[in-house]
Amino acid sequence: MKKLVSLILVLLMAMSLVSVSAVAEDGSHKLTVWCWDPAFNIYAMKEAAKLYKEIDPAFELDVIETPWNDLQTKLTTAGMAGDYSTLPDIFLCQDNAFQKNVLAFPDMFNDLTASGVDFSQFGAAKTAYSVVDGKNYGVPFDNGAVIQCVRTDILEQAGYTVADLTDIDWDRYIAIGEDVLAKTGKPMLSSTAGEPDMIMMMLQSAGASLFDAQGKPAIAGNEALKKAMDVYTTMVKKGILVEVTGWDGYIGTLVNSTVAGTINGCWILASIQTAKDQSGKWAVTNMPKLPGVEGATNYSNNGGSSWAVSSNCKNTALAYDFMSKIWGGSVAFYEDILPSSGALATYLPAGKSTVYSQPQEFFGGDTVFTKITEYAGKIPSNYTGAYYYEARNAVAVAMTTILGGGDVDAALAEAQSTVEFAQGV
């Protein structure tokens, strides 16, 4: 009997040691984090720490505010030097730069595939931003799902409702836009001149990319891209879309009732809601899809970021446990941060929560947060690769050339050459 009791005690001690080691490898319970925006990312990370402290009372989190441009510079500097000792345990990375950083500095990141995070519980397209060679290097955070926001009062003047703009293609959208412009004098959309965000959103909505599966530029002859360019230039020429100067000019068109709507990442909701006098006059639906393009959908993404665990992390088990139980396992956490930060999750179970399903008076009583989370689960994945920003900039130049009357095929061929030169092809 004594032997049995002793064996049980040994087993219990062993289980206890496993539990402790799963929380902190080096005996400490502290993690350091780099991220930006006190009202958004930093706030969310600190709230996550409060919740995890209920699991591990000894847990500490040191959040160091690091603007994205500075953070990227620090990553590049560390990577070029091959010295990652300056990096924190966890850092935030913009989605469109994630693959570039992993491909350039693979030893900088921990492989999170077996970390305990259930990546199937996040939107597939969002997760794909931080996947390289089938391995997960990032935990998805904020939702960049594209939404179409429309002024219902302006639509009504032209005889339309938000239902008329739901699940449609761009041909139908342009036809409605012409009618709304003729009857109300209001363009449907605005965008910042020289910025290719709208083109990128259209492209991803069809699961298309500026690169092929091998990471080579696929700009010239890209039929989905050509169609997106055609739609954009058509809207500009018909006056359905008005280009403005700078971000402030763009926001001004929304809050000053210059246009009948916008199409952008869901984070645009915060800016729209600054116009308190417009409460109840806005509605949210999905974006139009590219007509005649294989794989076209009404869903896309613009913006967003994901968390990485650096190779300098001294407590990987602690970091993994923190990420899996809070960021990848707690609906209550996402409910908590939504009202104060407006941080919409790509964690799909959060979309079914009571907080997300609350009607929003500003948007006509619609349950917009649930709707947006559902959109996030339907976004096609696309490849960004190491030269996404170079390709994006080249497409922006091509777009300006085409709007000025240049040949589409020639402009895209020039963009292709620019990216190939950057890649050293």
C-alpha positions in Angstrom: 0.0 0.0 0.0 2.9 2.4 0.9 4.5 1.6 -2.5 1.2 2.5 -4.2 0.9 5.8 -2.3 4.5 6.6 -3.1 3.9 5.9 -6.8 0.8 8.1 -6.8 2.8 10.9 -5.2 5.6 10.6 -7.8 3.0 10.7 -10.6 1.3 13.8 -9.1 4.7 15.5 -8.8 5.5 14.7 -12.4 2.2 16.0 -13.6 2.8 19.2 -11.6 6.2 19.7 -13.2 4.7 19.2 -16.6 2.1 21.8 -15.8 4.7 24.3 -14.6 7.0 23.7 -17.5 4.1 24.3 -19.9 3.6 27.7 -18.4 7.2 29.0 -18.2 10.4 27.3 -19.4 12.9 29.5 -17.5 11.0 29.8 -14.2 9.6 33.3 -14.9 6.1 34.2 -15.8 6.9 37.4 -17.8 6.6 38.2 -21.5 7.6 41.3 -23.5 5.6 42.5 -26.4 6.1 45.1 -29.2 3.1 46.6 -30.8 1.6 50.0 -31.7 -1.6 52.1 -31.2 -2.4 52.5 -27.4 -6.2 52.7 -28.1 -6.2 49.5 -30.2 -3.4 46.9 -30.3 -1.8 47.9 -27.0 -5.1 48.1 -25.2 -6.1 44.7 -26.5 -2.8 43.1 -25.4 -3.1 44.5 -21.9 -6.7 43.3 -21.6 -5.5 39.8 -22.7 -2.9 39.9 -20.0 -5.5 40.7 -17.4 -7.6 37.7 -18.4 -4.6 35.4 -18.6 -3.6 36.5 -15.1 -6.7 34.7 -13.9 -5.1 31.5 -15.2 -1.6 32.3 -14.0 -1.6 34.8 -11.1 2.1 35.3 -11.4 1.9 36.3 -15.1 3.5 39.7 -16.1 3.4 41.4 -19.4 5.6 44.3 -20.5 4.1 46.0 -23.6 6.5 48.4 -25.3 4.8 50.8 -27.7 6.6 50.5 -31.1 5.2 52.2 -34.2 4.9 49.8 -37.1 7.6 51.6 -39.2 10.0 51.5 -36.3 9.1 47.9 -35.6 9.8 46.8 -39.1 13.1 48.6 -39.1 14.1 46.8 -35.9 13.2 43.4 -37.4 15.2 44.2 -40.6 18.2 45.4 -38.5 18.2 42.3 -36.4 17.7 40.0 -39.4 20.5 41.6 -41.4 22.8 41.2 -38.4 21.7 37.7 -37.7 21.3 38.7 -34.0 17.8 38.3 -32.6 18.8 39.0 -29.0 17.2 42.5 -29.2 13.7 41.1 -30.0 10.8 40.8 -27.6 9.0 37.5 -26.9 6.0 38.5 -29.0 5.6 41.2 -31.7 2.8 42.4 -33.9 3.3 42.3 -37.7 1.2 43.7 -40.5 -0.3 40.9 -42.5 0.9 42.1 -45.8 4.5 42.1 -44.5 4.3 38.8 -42.6 5.4 36.4 -45.3 8.1 38.8 -46.5 9.7 38.8 -43.0 9.4 35.1 -42.6 10.9 34.4 -46.0 13.7 36.9 -45.4 14.5 35.9 -41.8 13.1 32.4 -41.2 15.2 32.0 -38.0 13.5 35.1 -36.5 10.1 33.3 -36.0 8.9 30.3 -34.0 6.8 27.8 -35.9 3.4 27.9 -34.1 1.8 25.0 -36.0 1.9 22.7 -32.9 1.7 25.5 -30.4 -1.8 24.6 -29.2 -3.5 27.4 -31.2 -6.4 25.9 -33.2 -6.0 27.8 -36.5 -9.1 26.3 -37.9 -11.1 28.6 -35.6 -9.9 31.7 -37.5 -10.8 32.9 -41.0 -8.8 30.9 -43.5 -7.8 33.9 -45.6 -6.6 35.8 -42.5 -4.6 32.8 -41.3 -3.0 32.4 -44.7 -1.2 35.7 -44.4 1.2 34.2 -41.8 1.6 30.7 -43.4 4.8 29.8 -45.2 5.5 26.4 -46.6 2.4 25.0 -44.8 3.6 26.2 -41.4 1.9 28.8 -39.1 4.0 31.6 -37.9 1.4 34.0 -36.7 -1.7 34.1 -34.5 -4.4 36.2 -36.4 -5.7 39.3 -34.6 -7.7 42.2 -36.0 -10.3 41.8 -38.7 -9.6 43.5 -42.1 -12.7 42.0 -43.8 -14.0 44.3 -46.5 -17.4 45.9 -46.1 -19.6 48.1 -48.3 -21.0 50.9 -46.2 -23.9 52.8 -47.8 -26.0 55.8 -46.9 -29.6 54.4 -46.9 -31.1 57.9 -47.1 -29.2 58.8 -50.3 -30.1 55.4 -51.8 -33.8 55.9 -51.0 -33.8 59.2 -52.9 -32.8 57.2 -56.0 -35.3 54.4 -55.3 -32.9 51.8 -53.9 -32.2 49.9 -50.7 -29.2 48.2 -49.3 -30.7 44.9 -50.5 -30.1 46.1 -54.1 -26.4 46.4 -53.4 -26.1 43.0 -51.7 -24.5 39.9 -53.4 -24.1 41.8 -56.7 -21.3 42.1 -59.3 -19.5 45.3 -60.3 -21.5 45.7 -63.6 -24.7 45.9 -61.5 -23.0 48.3 -59.0 -21.9 50.6 -61.8 -25.5 50.7 -63.3 -26.9 51.5 -59.9 -24.2 54.1 -59.3 -25.0 55.9 -62.6 -28.6 56.1 -61.6 -27.8 57.3 -58.0 -25.5 60.0 -59.4 -28.1 61.2 -61.9 -30.9 61.4 -59.4 -29.0 62.7 -56.3 -25.7 64.2 -57.6 -23.8 62.0 -55.2 -21.0 59.7 -56.4 -21.1 56.2 -54.9 -17.5 56.0 -53.8 -14.3 57.9 -53.1 -10.7 56.8 -52.9 -7.3 58.4 -52.3 -5.6 59.2 -55.6 -2.6 57.0 -56.3 -3.5 54.4 -53.7 -4.3 51.0 -55.2 -6.3 49.7 -52.2 -9.5 49.3 -54.2 -7.7 47.3 -56.9 -6.1 45.1 -54.2 -9.5 44.4 -52.6 -11.0 43.5 -56.0 -8.1 41.2 -56.8 -8.3 39.3 -53.5 -12.0 38.9 -53.7 -11.4 36.6 -56.7 -8.6 34.8 -54.8 -6.1 36.3 -57.3 -2.7 37.6 -56.6 0.2 39.7 -58.1 2.4 36.6 -57.8 2.2 32.9 -58.9 2.6 30.0 -56.5 6.4 30.1 -56.9 6.5 33.8 -55.9 7.2 35.1 -59.4 5.4 38.3 -60.5 2.1 37.6 -62.3 1.0 41.1 -63.2 1.2 41.2 -67.0 -1.6 39.2 -68.5 -3.4 38.8 -65.2 -7.0 38.7 -66.2 -8.4 39.4 -62.7 -6.2 42.4 -62.4 -7.1 43.7 -65.8 -10.8 43.4 -64.9 -10.2 45.2 -61.6 -8.4 48.0 -63.5 -11.3 48.2 -66.0 -13.9 48.5 -63.3 -11.9 51.1 -61.4 -11.2 53.3 -64.5 -14.8 53.0 -65.6 -16.1 54.2 -62.3 -13.7 57.2 -62.3 -14.6 58.1 -65.9 -18.4 57.9 -65.2 -18.1 59.9 -62.0 -19.3 57.1 -59.8 -16.0 57.1 -57.9 -14.2 60.4 -57.1 -10.5 60.5 -56.3 -9.4 62.8 -53.5 -6.1 63.9 -52.0 -4.9 62.3 -48.8 -6.6 60.4 -46.0 -8.3 63.4 -44.5 -9.8 64.2 -47.8 -11.2 60.6 -48.1 -12.7 60.6 -44.6 -14.1 64.0 -45.3 -16.2 62.6 -48.2 -17.8 60.2 -45.8 -18.6 62.4 -42.8 -19.6 65.4 -44.9 -22.1 63.4 -47.0 -20.1 64.0 -50.3 -20.6 60.3 -51.4 -23.2 57.6 -51.0 -20.9 55.1 -49.5 -17.5 53.5 -49.3 -15.8 50.1 -49.7 -13.0 49.4 -47.3 -11.7 47.2 -44.4 -14.2 47.0 -41.6 -12.0 49.3 -39.4 -13.5 52.2 -41.4 -16.6 51.9 -39.2 -14.8 53.9 -36.4 -14.3 56.8 -38.8 -17.8 56.7 -40.1 -19.3 56.8 -36.7 -17.6 60.1 -35.8 -20.4 61.7 -37.8 -22.9 61.4 -34.9 -25.6 63.2 -36.8 -25.6 60.4 -39.4 -26.7 57.7 -36.9 -29.3 55.4 -38.4 -28.5 56.5 -41.9 -25.8 53.9 -42.7 -26.0 50.2 -43.6 -23.4 47.5 -44.1 -23.3 44.8 -46.7 -20.7 42.8 -48.8 -18.7 44.2 -51.7 -19.5 43.6 -55.4 -17.7 40.7 -57.2 -15.7 40.8 -60.4 -18.0 39.8 -63.3 -16.7 37.0 -65.6 -13.7 36.1 -63.4 -13.3 32.6 -62.2 -13.4 32.3 -58.4 -14.9 35.7 -57.9 -16.7 36.3 -54.6 -18.2 39.2 -52.7 -15.6 39.0 -49.9 -12.1 40.4 -49.5 -9.6 41.9 -47.0 -7.8 45.2 -46.5 -5.4 45.6 -43.6 -5.0 43.8 -40.4 -2.1 42.2 -38.4 -1.1 39.0 -36.6 1.1 38.1 -33.6 4.4 36.4 -33.9 6.5 34.6 -31.2 10.1 35.5 -31.8 13.0 33.1 -31.8 14.4 35.2 -28.9 11.4 34.2 -26.7 12.8 32.6 -23.5 9.4 31.2 -22.5 7.9 29.7 -25.6 5.6 27.4 -23.6 4.3 30.4 -21.7 3.8 32.4 -24.9 2.1 29.5 -26.6 -0.2 29.0 -23.6 -1.1 32.7 -23.5 -1.8 32.9 -27.2 -3.8 29.7 -27.4 -6.0 30.2 -24.3 -6.7 34.0 -24.8 -6.1 35.0 -28.4 -7.1 31.6 -29.8 -9.5 30.4 -27.1 -11.5 33.1 -25.3 -14.7 34.5 -26.7 -15.0 36.5 -23.5 -11.7 38.3 -24.4 -13.0 39.4 -27.8 -16.3 40.5 -26.2 -14.4 42.6 -23.7 -12.2 44.5 -26.2 -14.8 45.2 -28.8 -16.8 48.1 -27.2 -13.7 50.1 -26.1 -11.3 49.5 -29.0 -13.6 48.4 -31.9 -11.2 45.5 -32.5 -13.2 43.0 -34.5 -11.9 39.5 -34.2 -11.1 37.0 -36.9 -11.7 34.3 -34.2 -14.8 32.8 -35.7 -16.5 31.7 -32.4 -16.6 35.3 -31.3 -19.0 36.1 -34.1 -21.6 34.0 -32.4 -21.4 35.8 -29.1 -24.1 37.9 -27.5 -21.9 41.0 -27.6 -21.2 40.7 -31.3 -24.9 40.0 -32.0 -26.0 43.3 -30.4 -28.0 45.5 -32.9 -26.1 48.7 -33.7 -28.3 51.7 -33.8 -25.8 53.7 -36.0 -26.2 51.1 -38.7 -29.9 50.8 -38.7 -30.1 48.3 -35.9 -28.2 45.7 -37.9 -26.0 43.1 -36.1 -23.0 44.3 -38.1 -20.3 42.7 -36.0 -21.7 39.2 -36.5 -22.1 39.9 -40.2 -18.5 41.1 -40.5 -17.1 38.1 -38.7 -19.1 35.8 -41.1 -17.6 37.7 -44.0 -14.1 37.1 -42.6 -14.7 33.3 -42.9 -15.6 33.6 -46.6 -12.6 35.6 -47.9 -10.5 33.8 -50.5 -6.8 33.4 -49.7 -4.1 35.0 -51.9 -0.4 35.0 -52.0 1.5 38.1 -50.8 5.1 36.9 -50.8 8.3 38.8 -50.1 7.7 41.6 -52.7 4.1 42.5 -52.0 4.8 46.2 -51.4 7.0 46.5 -54.5 4.3 44.9 -56.6 1.6 47.0 -55.0 3.5 50.2 -55.7 4.1 49.2 -59.3 0.4 48.5 -59.8 -0.3 52.0 -58.4 1.9 53.5 -61.0 0.2 51.4 -63.7 -3.2 52.6 -62.5 -2.2 56.2 -62.8 -0.9 55.6 -66.3 -4.1 53.8 -67.4 -6.3 56.6 -65.9 -4.3 59.0 -67.9 -5.1 57.2 -71.1 -2.3 54.7 -71.2 -2.6 51.2 -72.7 -3.6 48.6 -70.0 -1.4 45.7 -71.3 1.6 48.0 -71.7 1.2 49.5 -68.2 0.9 46.1 -66.6 3.9 44.8 -68.5 5.9 47.7 -67.2 4.8 47.0 -63.7 5.8 43.4 -64.1 9.3 44.5 -65.3 9.6 46.8 -62.3 8.9 44.0 -59.8 11.2 41.5 -61.7 14.0 44.0 -61.4 13.4 44.4 -57.7 13.5 40.6 -57.3 16.6 40.4 -59.4 14.9 38.1 -62.0 
